[in-house]
Amino acid sequence: MDCWNCHRTAVGSCRFCGRGVCEDHVTERPFILDLFRRGDATQALVVEDALFCGTCSPRPDPIPLPELDA
């Protein structure tokens, strides 16, 4: 797989979109692995340093999912 940005050999793929990224273009972002209920609240299990290509546009803020709290 090649880097989406420079076409060098990728060292990983973006967790959000799957694009290849080389060591010069890789960054990190938090990624939600799982959601679960504890009491009356929904909580998330998060990986803080998931690979991110810097090209795709994951939403910057959480999206409310009130239907999961019902």
mmJSON file of the N, C-alpha and C atoms, coordinates in Angstrom:
{"data_MODEL":{"atom_site":{
"group_PDB":["ATOM","ATOM","ATOM","ATOM","ATOM","ATOM","ATOM","ATOM","ATOM","ATOM","ATOM","ATOM","ATOM","ATOM","ATOM","ATOM","ATOM","ATOM","ATOM","ATOM","ATOM","ATOM","ATOM","ATOM","ATOM","ATOM","ATOM","ATOM","ATOM","ATOM","ATOM","ATOM","ATOM","ATOM","ATOM","ATOM","ATOM","ATOM","ATOM","ATOM","ATOM","ATOM","ATOM","ATOM","ATOM","ATOM","ATOM","ATOM","ATOM","ATOM","ATOM","ATOM","ATOM","ATOM","ATOM","ATOM","ATOM","ATOM","ATOM","ATOM","ATOM","ATOM","ATOM","ATOM","ATOM","ATOM","ATOM","ATOM","ATOM","ATOM","ATOM","ATOM","ATOM","ATOM","ATOM","ATOM","ATOM","ATOM","ATOM","ATOM","ATOM","ATOM","ATOM","ATOM","ATOM","ATOM","ATOM","ATOM","ATOM","ATOM","ATOM","ATOM","ATOM","ATOM","ATOM","ATOM","ATOM","ATOM","ATOM","ATOM","ATOM","ATOM","ATOM","ATOM","ATOM","ATOM","ATOM","ATOM","ATOM","ATOM","ATOM","ATOM","ATOM","ATOM","ATOM","ATOM","ATOM","ATOM","ATOM","ATOM","ATOM","ATOM","ATOM","ATOM","ATOM","ATOM","ATOM","ATOM","ATOM","ATOM","ATOM","ATOM","ATOM","ATOM","ATOM","ATOM","ATOM","ATOM","ATOM","ATOM","ATOM","ATOM","ATOM","ATOM","ATOM","ATOM","ATOM","ATOM","ATOM","ATOM","ATOM","ATOM","ATOM","ATOM","ATOM","ATOM","ATOM","ATOM","ATOM","ATOM","ATOM","ATOM","ATOM","ATOM","ATOM","ATOM","ATOM","ATOM","ATOM","ATOM","ATOM","ATOM","ATOM","ATOM","ATOM","ATOM","ATOM","ATOM","ATOM","ATOM","ATOM","ATOM","ATOM","ATOM","ATOM","ATOM","ATOM","ATOM","ATOM","ATOM","ATOM","ATOM","ATOM","ATOM","ATOM","ATOM","ATOM","ATOM","ATOM","ATOM","ATOM","ATOM","ATOM","ATOM","ATOM","ATOM","ATOM","ATOM","ATOM","ATOM"],
"id":[1,2,3,4,5,6,7,8,9,10,11,12,13,14,15,16,17,18,19,20,21,22,23,24,25,26,27,28,29,30,31,32,33,34,35,36,37,38,39,40,41,42,43,44,45,46,47,48,49,50,51,52,53,54,55,56,57,58,59,60,61,62,63,64,65,66,67,68,69,70,71,72,73,74,75,76,77,78,79,80,81,82,83,84,85,86,87,88,89,90,91,92,93,94,95,96,97,98,99,100,101,102,103,104,105,106,107,108,109,110,111,112,113,114,115,116,117,118,119,120,121,122,123,124,125,126,127,128,129,130,131,132,133,134,135,136,137,138,139,140,141,142,143,144,145,146,147,148,149,150,151,152,153,154,155,156,157,158,159,160,161,162,163,164,165,166,167,168,169,170,171,172,173,174,175,176,177,178,179,180,181,182,183,184,185,186,187,188,189,190,191,192,193,194,195,196,197,198,199,200,201,202,203,204,205,206,207,208,209,210],
"type_symbol":["N","C","C","N","C","C","N","C","C","N","C","C","N","C","C","N","C","C","N","C","C","N","C","C","N","C","C","N","C","C","N","C","C","N","C","C","N","C","C","N","C","C","N","C","C","N","C","C","N","C","C","N","C","C","N","C","C","N","C","C","N","C","C","N","C","C","N","C","C","N","C","C","N","C","C","N","C","C","N","C","C","N","C","C","N","C","C","N","C","C","N","C","C","N","C","C","N","C","C","N","C","C","N","C","C","N","C","C","N","C","C","N","C","C","N","C","C","N","C","C","N","C","C","N","C","C","N","C","C","N","C","C","N","C","C","N","C","C","N","C","C","N","C","C","N","C","C","N","C","C","N","C","C","N","C","C","N","C","C","N","C","C","N","C","C","N","C","C","N","C","C","N","C","C","N","C","C","N","C","C","N","C","C","N","C","C","N","C","C","N","C","C","N","C","C","N","C","C","N","C","C","N","C","C","N","C","C","N","C","C"],
"label_atom_id":["N","CA","C","N","CA","C","N","CA","C","N","CA","C","N","CA","C","N","CA","C","N","CA","C","N","CA","C","N","CA","C","N","CA","C","N","CA","C","N","CA","C","N","CA","C","N","CA","C","N","CA","C","N","CA","C","N","CA","C","N","CA","C","N","CA","C","N","CA","C","N","CA","C","N","CA","C","N","CA","C","N","CA","C","N","CA","C","N","CA","C","N","CA","C","N","CA","C","N","CA","C","N","CA","C","N","CA","C","N","CA","C","N","CA","C","N","CA","C","N","CA","C","N","CA","C","N","CA","C","N","CA","C","N","CA","C","N","CA","C","N","CA","C","N","CA","C","N","CA","C","N","CA","C","N","CA","C","N","CA","C","N","CA","C","N","CA","C","N","CA","C","N","CA","C","N","CA","C","N","CA","C","N","CA","C","N","CA","C","N","CA","C","N","CA","C","N","CA","C","N","CA","C","N","CA","C","N","CA","C","N","CA","C","N","CA","C","N","CA","C","N","CA","C","N","CA","C","N","CA","C","N","CA","C","N","CA","C","N","CA","C","N","CA","C"],
"label_alt_id":[null,null,null,null,null,null,null,null,null,null,null,null,null,null,null,null,null,null,null,null,null,null,null,null,null,null,null,null,null,null,null,null,null,null,null,null,null,null,null,null,null,null,null,null,null,null,null,null,null,null,null,null,null,null,null,null,null,null,null,null,null,null,null,null,null,null,null,null,null,null,null,null,null,null,null,null,null,null,null,null,null,null,null,null,null,null,null,null,null,null,null,null,null,null,null,null,null,null,null,null,null,null,null,null,null,null,null,null,null,null,null,null,null,null,null,null,null,null,null,null,null,null,null,null,null,null,null,null,null,null,null,null,null,null,null,null,null,null,null,null,null,null,null,null,null,null,null,null,null,null,null,null,null,null,null,null,null,null,null,null,null,null,null,null,null,null,null,null,null,null,null,null,null,null,null,null,null,null,null,null,null,null,null,null,null,null,null,null,null,null,null,null,null,null,null,null,null,null,null,null,null,null,null,null,null,null,null,null,null,null],
"label_comp_id":["MET","MET","MET","ASP","ASP","ASP","CYS","CYS","CYS","TRP","TRP","TRP","ASN","ASN","ASN","CYS","CYS","CYS","HIS","HIS","HIS","ARG","ARG","ARG","THR","THR","THR","ALA","ALA","ALA","VAL","VAL","VAL","GLY","GLY","GLY","SER","SER","SER","CYS","CYS","CYS","ARG","ARG","ARG","PHE","PHE","PHE","CYS","CYS","CYS","GLY","GLY","GLY","ARG","ARG","ARG","GLY","GLY","GLY","VAL","VAL","VAL","CYS","CYS","CYS","GLU","GLU","GLU","ASP","ASP","ASP","HIS","HIS","HIS","VAL","VAL","VAL","THR","THR","THR","GLU","GLU","GLU","ARG","ARG","ARG","PRO","PRO","PRO","PHE","PHE","PHE","ILE","ILE","ILE","LEU","LEU","LEU","ASP","ASP","ASP","LEU","LEU","LEU","PHE","PHE","PHE","ARG","ARG","ARG","ARG","ARG","ARG","GLY","GLY","GLY","ASP","ASP","ASP","ALA","ALA","ALA","THR","THR","THR","GLN","GLN","GLN","ALA","ALA","ALA","LEU","LEU","LEU","VAL","VAL","VAL","VAL","VAL","VAL","GLU","GLU","GLU","ASP","ASP","ASP","ALA","ALA","ALA","LEU","LEU","LEU","PHE","PHE","PHE","CYS","CYS","CYS","GLY","GLY","GLY","THR","THR","THR","CYS","CYS","CYS","SER","SER","SER","PRO","PRO","PRO","ARG","ARG","ARG","PRO","PRO","PRO","ASP","ASP","ASP","PRO","PRO","PRO","ILE","ILE","ILE","PRO","PRO","PRO","LEU","LEU","LEU","PRO","PRO","PRO","GLU","GLU","GLU","LEU","LEU","LEU","ASP","ASP","ASP","ALA","ALA","ALA"],
"label_asym_id":["A","A","A","A","A","A","A","A","A","A","A","A","A","A","A","A","A","A","A","A","A","A","A","A","A","A","A","A","A","A","A","A","A","A","A","A","A","A","A","A","A","A","A","A","A","A","A","A","A","A","A","A","A","A","A","A","A","A","A","A","A","A","A","A","A","A","A","A","A","A","A","A","A","A","A","A","A","A","A","A","A","A","A","A","A","A","A","A","A","A","A","A","A","A","A","A","A","A","A","A","A","A","A","A","A","A","A","A","A","A","A","A","A","A","A","A","A","A","A","A","A","A","A","A","A","A","A","A","A","A","A","A","A","A","A","A","A","A","A","A","A","A","A","A","A","A","A","A","A","A","A","A","A","A","A","A","A","A","A","A","A","A","A","A","A","A","A","A","A","A","A","A","A","A","A","A","A","A","A","A","A","A","A","A","A","A","A","A","A","A","A","A","A","A","A","A","A","A","A","A","A","A","A","A","A","A","A","A","A","A"],
"label_entity_id":["1","1","1","1","1","1","1","1","1","1","1","1","1","1","1","1","1","1","1","1","1","1","1","1","1","1","1","1","1","1","1","1","1","1","1","1","1","1","1","1","1","1","1","1","1","1","1","1","1","1","1","1","1","1","1","1","1","1","1","1","1","1","1","1","1","1","1","1","1","1","1","1","1","1","1","1","1","1","1","1","1","1","1","1","1","1","1","1","1","1","1","1","1","1","1","1","1","1","1","1","1","1","1","1","1","1","1","1","1","1","1","1","1","1","1","1","1","1","1","1","1","1","1","1","1","1","1","1","1","1","1","1","1","1","1","1","1","1","1","1","1","1","1","1","1","1","1","1","1","1","1","1","1","1","1","1","1","1","1","1","1","1","1","1","1","1","1","1","1","1","1","1","1","1","1","1","1","1","1","1","1","1","1","1","1","1","1","1","1","1","1","1","1","1","1","1","1","1","1","1","1","1","1","1","1","1","1","1","1","1"],
"label_seq_id":[1,1,1,2,2,2,3,3,3,4,4,4,5,5,5,6,6,6,7,7,7,8,8,8,9,9,9,10,10,10,11,11,11,12,12,12,13,13,13,14,14,14,15,15,15,16,16,16,17,17,17,18,18,18,19,19,19,20,20,20,21,21,21,22,22,22,23,23,23,24,24,24,25,25,25,26,26,26,27,27,27,28,28,28,29,29,29,30,30,30,31,31,31,32,32,32,33,33,33,34,34,34,35,35,35,36,36,36,37,37,37,38,38,38,39,39,39,40,40,40,41,41,41,42,42,42,43,43,43,44,44,44,45,45,45,46,46,46,47,47,47,48,48,48,49,49,49,50,50,50,51,51,51,52,52,52,53,53,53,54,54,54,55,55,55,56,56,56,57,57,57,58,58,58,59,59,59,60,60,60,61,61,61,62,62,62,63,63,63,64,64,64,65,65,65,66,66,66,67,67,67,68,68,68,69,69,69,70,70,70],
"pdbx_PDB_ins_code":[null,null,null,null,null,null,null,null,null,null,null,null,null,null,null,null,null,null,null,null,null,null,null,null,null,null,null,null,null,null,null,null,null,null,null,null,null,null,null,null,null,null,null,null,null,null,null,null,null,null,null,null,null,null,null,null,null,null,null,null,null,null,null,null,null,null,null,null,null,null,null,null,null,null,null,null,null,null,null,null,null,null,null,null,null,null,null,null,null,null,null,null,null,null,null,null,null,null,null,null,null,null,null,null,null,null,null,null,null,null,null,null,null,null,null,null,null,null,null,null,null,null,null,null,null,null,null,null,null,null,null,null,null,null,null,null,null,null,null,null,null,null,null,null,null,null,null,null,null,null,null,null,null,null,null,null,null,null,null,null,null,null,null,null,null,null,null,null,null,null,null,null,null,null,null,null,null,null,null,null,null,null,null,null,null,null,null,null,null,null,null,null,null,null,null,null,null,null,null,null,null,null,null,null,null,null,null,null,null,null],
"Cartn_x":[0.846,0.0,0.892,0.468,1.223,0.529,1.318,0.804,-0.115,-1.264,-2.224,-1.623,-0.727,-0.187,1.022,1.982,3.247,3.581,2.786,2.949,4.168,4.783,5.82,5.125,5.913,5.361,4.696,3.458,2.711,3.176,3.136,3.454,2.196,1.053,-0.214,-1.36,-2.567,-3.742,-4.578,-5.218,-6.061,-7.209,-7.411,-8.473,-9.849,-9.907,-11.178,-11.634,-10.694,-11.098,-10.364,-9.253,-8.524,-7.41,-7.198,-6.115,-4.765,-3.813,-2.466,-1.733,-0.889,-0.087,1.341,2.301,3.71,4.084,5.293,5.72,5.814,5.94,6.006,4.624,3.591,2.262,1.282,1.68,0.774,0.636,-0.59,-0.87,-1.753,-2.158,-2.965,-4.186,-5.26,-6.505,-7.174,-8.017,-8.791,-9.821,-10.073,-11.046,-11.897,-13.208,-14.119,-14.138,-13.751,-13.769,-15.125,-15.75,-16.995,-17.8,-19.111,-20.027,-20.697,-20.951,-21.659,-22.42,-23.415,-24.218,-23.724,-23.614,-23.28,-24.25,-25.173,-26.232,-27.152,-27.383,-28.256,-27.493,-26.173,-25.355,-24.674,-24.504,-23.73,-22.293,-21.342,-19.924,-19.202,-17.988,-17.214,-15.85,-15.384,-14.02,-13.241,-12.212,-11.53,-10.048,-9.506,-8.068,-7.595,-6.649,-6.221,-5.36,-4.64,-3.63,-3.835,-5.071,-5.354,-4.721,-4.233,-3.612,-4.642,-4.238,-5.098,-4.321,-4.941,-4.256,-4.133,-4.993,-4.974,-5.741,-6.242,-6.97,-8.475,-8.928,-10.361,-10.858,-12.152,-12.732,-13.671,-13.11,-13.992,-14.599,-15.815,-16.464,-15.68,-15.493,-14.685,-15.369,-16.698,-17.44,-18.315,-18.594,-19.471,-20.858,-21.498,-22.86,-23.794,-24.805,-25.749,-26.471,-26.595,-27.329,-28.339,-29.343,-30.281,-31.034,-31.173,-31.867,-31.124,-29.832,-29.087,-29.344,-29.842,-30.128,-31.558,-32.345,-33.761,-33.91],
"Cartn_y":[-1.168,0.0,1.232,2.258,3.503,4.597,5.576,6.735,7.542,7.944,8.74,10.081,10.642,11.978,12.008,11.108,11.212,9.967,8.931,7.69,6.866,7.177,6.295,5.098,4.124,2.948,3.348,2.927,3.24,2.354,2.889,2.111,1.722,2.247,1.931,2.505,2.285,2.835,3.621,4.645,5.511,4.7,4.822,4.091,4.602,5.827,6.458,6.215,6.189,6.04,4.912,4.412,3.31,3.708,5.009,5.441,5.06,4.719,4.419,5.692,5.598,6.746,6.308,7.129,6.858,7.486,7.237,7.751,9.279,9.932,11.394,12.049,11.345,11.94,11.413,10.438,9.873,10.825,10.948,11.653,10.732,11.193,10.361,11.126,10.38,10.928,9.885,10.305,9.335,8.626,7.357,6.552,5.757,5.798,5.041,3.583,2.694,1.258,0.632,1.069,0.426,1.375,1.233,1.963,0.959,1.368,0.497,1.339,0.718,1.415,1.039,2.061,1.85,2.719,2.089,2.842,3.445,4.753,5.449,6.161,5.997,6.743,5.8,6.278,5.555,6.029,5.09,5.426,4.823,5.287,4.826,4.321,3.27,2.786,3.375,4.19,4.986,4.65,4.549,4.455,5.87,6.383,7.776,8.03,7.03,7.287,6.438,6.414,5.697,6.453,5.722,6.359,7.18,8.373,9.293,9.857,9.858,10.287,11.8,12.558,14.006,14.503,13.598,13.971,13.854,12.791,12.612,13.578,13.655,14.647,14.015,13.299,12.822,14.035,13.903,15.02,15.407,16.712,17.163,17.022,16.979,16.91,15.663,15.164,13.999,14.288,13.258,13.359,12.761,13.507,12.952,11.733,10.692,9.488,9.152,9.991,9.783,8.458,7.909,6.627,5.491,5.649,4.62,4.69,5.83,6.002,5.612,5.254,4.924,3.513],
"Cartn_z":[0.0,0.0,0.0,-0.718,-0.786,0.013,0.42,1.146,0.228,0.733,-0.01,-0.427,0.396,0.156,-0.767,-0.547,-1.285,-2.108,-1.994,-2.767,-2.374,-1.205,-0.647,-0.008,0.4,1.06,2.376,2.555,3.777,4.923,6.131,7.322,8.091,7.659,8.299,7.49,7.995,7.315,8.31,7.811,8.622,9.221,10.502,11.2,10.809,10.284,9.973,8.537,7.578,6.174,5.448,6.01,5.399,4.446,4.209,3.318,3.913,3.049,3.489,3.887,4.924,5.364,5.655,5.236,5.519,6.864,7.324,8.624,8.659,7.501,7.472,7.529,7.12,7.05,8.097,8.867,9.863,11.056,11.549,12.794,13.626,14.78,15.667,16.136,16.378,16.89,17.769,18.7,19.478,18.603,18.91,18.159,19.145,18.968,19.834,19.394,20.306,20.033,20.309,21.397,21.799,22.67,22.627,23.495,24.413,25.661,26.583,27.593,28.19,29.201,30.581,31.429,32.833,33.622,34.299,34.969,33.921,34.018,33.069,31.972,31.92,30.951,29.963,28.752,27.745,27.827,27.886,27.962,26.769,26.532,25.382,25.82,25.163,25.306,24.137,24.435,23.411,23.338,22.113,21.881,21.566,22.32,22.172,20.947,20.46,19.422,18.165,17.656,16.408,15.238,14.233,13.068,12.297,11.88,11.153,9.972,8.784,7.564,7.436,8.093,7.964,6.75,5.918,4.71,4.9,5.538,5.734,6.815,6.979,7.897,8.917,9.909,10.973,11.681,12.136,12.815,14.064,14.295,15.43,16.778,16.786,18.041,18.056,19.249,19.355,18.795,18.289,17.777,18.82,19.243,20.209,19.638,20.442,20.06,21.144,21.341,22.441,22.344,21.147,21.011,21.702,21.967,22.693,24.193,24.671,26.096,26.458,25.464,25.731,26.246],
"occupancy":[1.0,1.0,1.0,1.0,1.0,1.0,1.0,1.0,1.0,1.0,1.0,1.0,1.0,1.0,1.0,1.0,1.0,1.0,1.0,1.0,1.0,1.0,1.0,1.0,1.0,1.0,1.0,1.0,1.0,1.0,1.0,1.0,1.0,1.0,1.0,1.0,1.0,1.0,1.0,1.0,1.0,1.0,1.0,1.0,1.0,1.0,1.0,1.0,1.0,1.0,1.0,1.0,1.0,1.0,1.0,1.0,1.0,1.0,1.0,1.0,1.0,1.0,1.0,1.0,1.0,1.0,1.0,1.0,1.0,1.0,1.0,1.0,1.0,1.0,1.0,1.0,1.0,1.0,1.0,1.0,1.0,1.0,1.0,1.0,1.0,1.0,1.0,1.0,1.0,1.0,1.0,1.0,1.0,1.0,1.0,1.0,1.0,1.0,1.0,1.0,1.0,1.0,1.0,1.0,1.0,1.0,1.0,1.0,1.0,1.0,1.0,1.0,1.0,1.0,1.0,1.0,1.0,1.0,1.0,1.0,1.0,1.0,1.0,1.0,1.0,1.0,1.0,1.0,1.0,1.0,1.0,1.0,1.0,1.0,1.0,1.0,1.0,1.0,1.0,1.0,1.0,1.0,1.0,1.0,1.0,1.0,1.0,1.0,1.0,1.0,1.0,1.0,1.0,1.0,1.0,1.0,1.0,1.0,1.0,1.0,1.0,1.0,1.0,1.0,1.0,1.0,1.0,1.0,1.0,1.0,1.0,1.0,1.0,1.0,1.0,1.0,1.0,1.0,1.0,1.0,1.0,1.0,1.0,1.0,1.0,1.0,1.0,1.0,1.0,1.0,1.0,1.0,1.0,1.0,1.0,1.0,1.0,1.0,1.0,1.0,1.0,1.0,1.0,1.0,1.0,1.0,1.0,1.0,1.0,1.0],
"B_iso_or_equiv":[0.0,0.0,0.0,0.0,0.0,0.0,0.0,0.0,0.0,0.0,0.0,0.0,0.0,0.0,0.0,0.0,0.0,0.0,0.0,0.0,0.0,0.0,0.0,0.0,0.0,0.0,0.0,0.0,0.0,0.0,0.0,0.0,0.0,0.0,0.0,0.0,0.0,0.0,0.0,0.0,0.0,0.0,0.0,0.0,0.0,0.0,0.0,0.0,0.0,0.0,0.0,0.0,0.0,0.0,0.0,0.0,0.0,0.0,0.0,0.0,0.0,0.0,0.0,0.0,0.0,0.0,0.0,0.0,0.0,0.0,0.0,0.0,0.0,0.0,0.0,0.0,0.0,0.0,0.0,0.0,0.0,0.0,0.0,0.0,0.0,0.0,0.0,0.0,0.0,0.0,0.0,0.0,0.0,0.0,0.0,0.0,0.0,0.0,0.0,0.0,0.0,0.0,0.0,0.0,0.0,0.0,0.0,0.0,0.0,0.0,0.0,0.0,0.0,0.0,0.0,0.0,0.0,0.0,0.0,0.0,0.0,0.0,0.0,0.0,0.0,0.0,0.0,0.0,0.0,0.0,0.0,0.0,0.0,0.0,0.0,0.0,0.0,0.0,0.0,0.0,0.0,0.0,0.0,0.0,0.0,0.0,0.0,0.0,0.0,0.0,0.0,0.0,0.0,0.0,0.0,0.0,0.0,0.0,0.0,0.0,0.0,0.0,0.0,0.0,0.0,0.0,0.0,0.0,0.0,0.0,0.0,0.0,0.0,0.0,0.0,0.0,0.0,0.0,0.0,0.0,0.0,0.0,0.0,0.0,0.0,0.0,0.0,0.0,0.0,0.0,0.0,0.0,0.0,0.0,0.0,0.0,0.0,0.0,0.0,0.0,0.0,0.0,0.0,0.0,0.0,0.0,0.0,0.0,0.0,0.0],
"pdbx_formal_charge":[null,null,null,null,null,null,null,null,null,null,null,null,null,null,null,null,null,null,null,null,null,null,null,null,null,null,null,null,null,null,null,null,null,null,null,null,null,null,null,null,null,null,null,null,null,null,null,null,null,null,null,null,null,null,null,null,null,null,null,null,null,null,null,null,null,null,null,null,null,null,null,null,null,null,null,null,null,null,null,null,null,null,null,null,null,null,null,null,null,null,null,null,null,null,null,null,null,null,null,null,null,null,null,null,null,null,null,null,null,null,null,null,null,null,null,null,null,null,null,null,null,null,null,null,null,null,null,null,null,null,null,null,null,null,null,null,null,null,null,null,null,null,null,null,null,null,null,null,null,null,null,null,null,null,null,null,null,null,null,null,null,null,null,null,null,null,null,null,null,null,null,null,null,null,null,null,null,null,null,null,null,null,null,null,null,null,null,null,null,null,null,null,null,null,null,null,null,null,null,null,null,null,null,null,null,null,null,null,null,null],
"auth_seq_id":[1,1,1,2,2,2,3,3,3,4,4,4,5,5,5,6,6,6,7,7,7,8,8,8,9,9,9,10,10,10,11,11,11,12,12,12,13,13,13,14,14,14,15,15,15,16,16,16,17,17,17,18,18,18,19,19,19,20,20,20,21,21,21,22,22,22,23,23,23,24,24,24,25,25,25,26,26,26,27,27,27,28,28,28,29,29,29,30,30,30,31,31,31,32,32,32,33,33,33,34,34,34,35,35,35,36,36,36,37,37,37,38,38,38,39,39,39,40,40,40,41,41,41,42,42,42,43,43,43,44,44,44,45,45,45,46,46,46,47,47,47,48,48,48,49,49,49,50,50,50,51,51,51,52,52,52,53,53,53,54,54,54,55,55,55,56,56,56,57,57,57,58,58,58,59,59,59,60,60,60,61,61,61,62,62,62,63,63,63,64,64,64,65,65,65,66,66,66,67,67,67,68,68,68,69,69,69,70,70,70],
"auth_comp_id":["MET","MET","MET","ASP","ASP","ASP","CYS","CYS","CYS","TRP","TRP","TRP","ASN","ASN","ASN","CYS","CYS","CYS","HIS","HIS","HIS","ARG","ARG","ARG","THR","THR","THR","ALA","ALA","ALA","VAL","VAL","VAL","GLY","GLY","GLY","SER","SER","SER","CYS","CYS","CYS","ARG","ARG","ARG","PHE","PHE","PHE","CYS","CYS","CYS","GLY","GLY","GLY","ARG","ARG","ARG","GLY","GLY","GLY","VAL","VAL","VAL","CYS","CYS","CYS","GLU","GLU","GLU","ASP","ASP","ASP","HIS","HIS","HIS","VAL","VAL","VAL","THR","THR","THR","GLU","GLU","GLU","ARG","ARG","ARG","PRO","PRO","PRO","PHE","PHE","PHE","ILE","ILE","ILE","LEU","LEU","LEU","ASP","ASP","ASP","LEU","LEU","LEU","PHE","PHE","PHE","ARG","ARG","ARG","ARG","ARG","ARG","GLY","GLY","GLY","ASP","ASP","ASP","ALA","ALA","ALA","THR","THR","THR","GLN","GLN","GLN","ALA","ALA","ALA","LEU","LEU","LEU","VAL","VAL","VAL","VAL","VAL","VAL","GLU","GLU","GLU","ASP","ASP","ASP","ALA","ALA","ALA","LEU","LEU","LEU","PHE","PHE","PHE","CYS","CYS","CYS","GLY","GLY","GLY","THR","THR","THR","CYS","CYS","CYS","SER","SER","SER","PRO","PRO","PRO","ARG","ARG","ARG","PRO","PRO","PRO","ASP","ASP","ASP","PRO","PRO","PRO","ILE","ILE","ILE","PRO","PRO","PRO","LEU","LEU","LEU","PRO","PRO","PRO","GLU","GLU","GLU","LEU","LEU","LEU","ASP","ASP","ASP","ALA","ALA","ALA"],
"auth_asym_id":["A","A","A","A","A","A","A","A","A","A","A","A","A","A","A","A","A","A","A","A","A","A","A","A","A","A","A","A","A","A","A","A","A","A","A","A","A","A","A","A","A","A","A","A","A","A","A","A","A","A","A","A","A","A","A","A","A","A","A","A","A","A","A","A","A","A","A","A","A","A","A","A","A","A","A","A","A","A","A","A","A","A","A","A","A","A","A","A","A","A","A","A","A","A","A","A","A","A","A","A","A","A","A","A","A","A","A","A","A","A","A","A","A","A","A","A","A","A","A","A","A","A","A","A","A","A","A","A","A","A","A","A","A","A","A","A","A","A","A","A","A","A","A","A","A","A","A","A","A","A","A","A","A","A","A","A","A","A","A","A","A","A","A","A","A","A","A","A","A","A","A","A","A","A","A","A","A","A","A","A","A","A","A","A","A","A","A","A","A","A","A","A","A","A","A","A","A","A","A","A","A","A","A","A","A","A","A","A","A","A"],
"auth_atom_id":["N","CA","C","N","CA","C","N","CA","C","N","CA","C","N","CA","C","N","CA","C","N","CA","C","N","CA","C","N","CA","C","N","CA","C","N","CA","C","N","CA","C","N","CA","C","N","CA","C","N","CA","C","N","CA","C","N","CA","C","N","CA","C","N","CA","C","N","CA","C","N","CA","C","N","CA","C","N","CA","C","N","CA","C","N","CA","C","N","CA","C","N","CA","C","N","CA","C","N","CA","C","N","CA","C","N","CA","C","N","CA","C","N","CA","C","N","CA","C","N","CA","C","N","CA","C","N","CA","C","N","CA","C","N","CA","C","N","CA","C","N","CA","C","N","CA","C","N","CA","C","N","CA","C","N","CA","C","N","CA","C","N","CA","C","N","CA","C","N","CA","C","N","CA","C","N","CA","C","N","CA","C","N","CA","C","N","CA","C","N","CA","C","N","CA","C","N","CA","C","N","CA","C","N","CA","C","N","CA","C","N","CA","C","N","CA","C","N","CA","C","N","CA","C","N","CA","C","N","CA","C","N","CA","C","N","CA","C","N","CA","C","N","CA","C"],
"pdbx_PDB_model_num":[1,1,1,1,1,1,1,1,1,1,1,1,1,1,1,1,1,1,1,1,1,1,1,1,1,1,1,1,1,1,1,1,1,1,1,1,1,1,1,1,1,1,1,1,1,1,1,1,1,1,1,1,1,1,1,1,1,1,1,1,1,1,1,1,1,1,1,1,1,1,1,1,1,1,1,1,1,1,1,1,1,1,1,1,1,1,1,1,1,1,1,1,1,1,1,1,1,1,1,1,1,1,1,1,1,1,1,1,1,1,1,1,1,1,1,1,1,1,1,1,1,1,1,1,1,1,1,1,1,1,1,1,1,1,1,1,1,1,1,1,1,1,1,1,1,1,1,1,1,1,1,1,1,1,1,1,1,1,1,1,1,1,1,1,1,1,1,1,1,1,1,1,1,1,1,1,1,1,1,1,1,1,1,1,1,1,1,1,1,1,1,1,1,1,1,1,1,1,1,1,1,1,1,1,1,1,1,1,1,1]
}}}
